Amino acid sequence: MTPKQEWGAFSVIFVLMVLVATAVVIQYGYDPFLAVAFASVALVMFAYVIYKRYHVEVVPESDILLFDEPEDLRILSGIYGLDTEGDENTLRNRLVNFARQNKDKAFVWIAPRAVSSVASSFEIVHAAPKAAKSAGVQGILQRVIAEPDATTAGSSRLTGGRPRSGIRLSGITQCPICDAAAPKEGVVCDECGADLEFYVVLAESKVGRMLISEKADASRRKPR
């Protein structure tokens, strides 16, 4: 199942649970209109939260090559529901593979393990030849991305191919990662070494804000 199909299966279960709960509440003598209203609000909130949280932008391959910290790559892998184990090259190759598989999409659905586990119980087991074909395709993709183009990695450009400009940092008073005061000169945080301009541009996307939020939380948990 794809993440979108997994969410579909999970949503069916959630809707059935809400309907059952509504029926039980009405049976106990509560106002039917009030029970239906609460059920409708629950369904709308569920759909809104799921769409906003698990329907995220696909980071282009060229942008993935700009991430030079394993922690960023690991967080990004977690956001997309990919395996977070491995060294920097393994993580980057895995993300490049994901970006290439979804290169024609602006957004992609992702699903956490809990949703995947629930949905997998409804999945029809396919024949072995299909699995073998899939394994063959994965092997080809792994060989293709074994040596990603590193010409853009470590370059002076930012995500989305945007050039650097000191104007972006004119209103930045603190580092988005460690909350330290922004340096008076330069683009690198004196406290944690974060490239401030890189993260400012990254925060313009939903997946970028998710990455920064998780990295900031991890930074705050580290002993000073």
Backbone hydrogen bonds, N-H to C=O, Kabsch-Sander energy under -0.5 kcal/mol:
donor,donor_aa,acceptor,acceptor_aa,energy
6,E,2,T,-2.6
7,W,3,P,-2.4
8,G,4,K,-1.7
9,A,5,Q,-2.3
10,F,6,E,-2.5
11,S,7,W,-2.7
12,V,8,G,-1.8
13,I,9,A,-1.7
14,F,10,F,-2.3
15,V,11,S,-2.9
16,L,12,V,-2.3
17,M,13,I,-2.3
18,V,14,F,-2.3
19,L,15,V,-2.5
20,V,16,L,-2.6
21,A,17,M,-2.6
22,T,18,V,-2.5
23,A,19,L,-2.4
24,V,20,V,-2.4
25,V,21,A,-2.4
26,I,22,T,-2.4
27,Q,23,A,-2.2
28,Y,24,V,-1.5
29,G,26,I,-1.7
30,Y,25,V,-1.7
35,A,31,D,-2.4
36,V,32,P,-2.7
37,A,33,F,-2.0
38,F,34,L,-2.3
39,A,35,A,-2.2
40,S,36,V,-2.5
41,V,37,A,-2.3
42,A,38,F,-2.3
43,L,39,A,-2.2
44,V,40,S,-2.5
45,M,41,V,-2.6
46,F,42,A,-2.2
47,A,43,L,-2.4
48,Y,44,V,-2.4
49,V,45,M,-2.8
50,I,46,F,-2.4
51,Y,47,A,-2.3
52,K,48,Y,-2.5
53,R,49,V,-2.4
54,Y,50,I,-2.6
55,H,51,Y,-0.8
56,V,54,Y,-0.6
56,V,108,V,-1.9
58,V,106,A,-2.0
59,V,57,E,-0.7
63,D,60,P,-0.5
64,I,60,P,-2.1
65,L,61,E,-1.7
66,L,63,D,-1.6
67,F,63,D,-0.5
67,F,64,I,-1.2
68,D,66,L,-0.6
72,D,69,E,-0.5
73,L,69,E,-1.9
74,R,70,P,-2.6
75,I,71,E,-2.4
76,L,72,D,-2.6
77,S,73,L,-2.1
78,G,74,R,-2.1
79,I,75,I,-2.2
80,Y,76,L,-1.6
81,G,78,G,-1.2
82,L,77,S,-3.0
91,L,87,D,-2.6
92,R,88,E,-2.6
93,N,89,N,-2.6
94,R,90,T,-2.0
95,L,91,L,-2.1
96,V,92,R,-2.8
97,N,93,N,-2.4
98,F,94,R,-1.9
99,A,95,L,-2.8
100,R,96,V,-2.5
101,Q,97,N,-2.1
102,N,98,F,-1.3
103,K,100,R,-1.1
105,K,102,N,-1.9
108,V,56,V,-2.8
110,I,54,Y,-2.2
116,S,112,P,-2.2
117,S,113,R,-2.8
118,V,114,A,-1.9
119,A,115,V,-2.6
120,S,116,S,-2.2
121,S,117,S,-0.7
121,S,118,V,-0.8
122,F,119,A,-1.8
123,E,120,S,-0.9
130,K,127,A,-0.7
131,A,127,A,-1.1
132,A,128,A,-2.5
133,K,129,P,-2.4
134,S,130,K,-2.4
135,A,131,A,-2.5
136,G,132,A,-2.0
137,V,133,K,-2.2
138,Q,134,S,-2.5
139,G,135,A,-2.2
140,I,136,G,-1.9
141,L,137,V,-2.4
142,Q,138,Q,-2.5
143,R,139,G,-1.8
144,V,140,I,-2.2
145,I,141,L,-2.3
146,A,143,R,-0.6
155,S,152,T,-1.6
158,L,162,R,-2.7
161,G,158,L,-1.5
162,R,159,T,-0.8
168,R,165,S,-1.4
169,L,166,G,-0.9
170,S,167,I,-1.6
171,G,168,R,-0.5
172,I,169,L,-1.1
173,T,171,G,-0.6
175,C,180,A,-3.3
179,D,175,C,-1.6
182,A,173,T,-2.1
189,C,194,A,-2.5
193,G,189,C,-1.4
196,L,187,V,-3.0
196,L,194,A,-1.1
199,Y,195,D,-1.9
200,V,196,L,-2.1
201,V,197,E,-2.1
202,L,198,F,-2.1
203,A,199,Y,-1.9
204,E,201,V,-1.6
205,S,202,L,-1.7
209,R,205,S,-2.2
210,M,206,K,-2.0
211,L,207,V,-2.1
212,I,208,G,-2.6
213,S,209,R,-2.4
214,E,210,M,-2.2
215,K,211,L,-2.5
216,A,212,I,-2.7
217,D,213,S,-2.1
218,A,214,E,-2.1
219,S,215,K,-2.2
220,R,216,A,-2.1
221,R,217,D,-1.4
222,K,218,A,-0.9
